[in-house]
Amino acid sequence: MAEQMSGPVETGAAMDYSEHEKTYGIFLAGTKYVVIFVVSLLIAMAAFFFAGVGAILSFLLFIILSVGGSLIAR
């Protein structure tokens, strides 16, 4: 059976909220740029496989979309 606790919920060490917010900001920034990278890659792959634009143009499209998306996301 579960034990009944009558004391405070937080019994561990005190949280460092500034460090927590800093880590969360880094996580969100990393996630944002990974999403931009993956979407750019998928669009470039679709252009290569379905539109037949060629490997070099598809790679250039990937670079342009990645850089453009990163600049817009700032």
FENVENDA-V566886 format. One record per pair of residues at least 12 apart in sequence whose C-alpha atoms are under 10 Angstrom apart, sorted by the first residue. I is the first residue (numbers start at 0). J is the second residue. D is the distance in whole Angstrom. If there is no record, write none. Layout:
# FENVENDA-V566886
I:J:D + I:J:D
This chain:
# FENVENDA-V566886
28:72:9 + 28:73:9 + 31:68:10 + 31:69:9 + 31:72:8 + 31:73:10 + 32:65:9 + 32:68:8 + 32:69:7 + 32:72:8 + 32:73:10 + 33:65:10 + 33:69:10 + 34:65:10 + 34:68:10 + 35:64:8 + 35:65:6 + 35:66:9 + 35:67:9 + 35:68:6 + 35:69:7 + 35:72:9 + 36:61:8 + 36:62:9 + 36:64:8 + 36:65:6 + 36:66:9 + 36:68:8 + 36:69:9 + 37:61:10 + 37:65:9 + 38:61:9 + 38:64:9 + 38:65:9 + 38:68:10 + 39:60:8 + 39:61:5 + 39:62:8 + 39:63:9 + 39:64:6 + 39:65:6 + 39:66:9 + 39:67:10 + 39:68:8 + 40:57:9 + 40:58:9 + 40:60:9 + 40:61:6 + 40:62:9 + 40:64:9 + 40:65:8 + 41:61:9 + 42:57:9 + 42:60:8 + 42:61:7 + 42:64:9 + 43:56:9 + 43:57:5 + 43:58:7 + 43:59:8 + 43:60:6 + 43:61:5 + 43:62:9 + 43:63:10 + 43:64:9 + 44:57:7 + 44:58:9 + 44:60:10 + 44:61:8 + 45:57:9 + 46:58:10 + 46:60:9 + 46:61:10 + 47:60:10
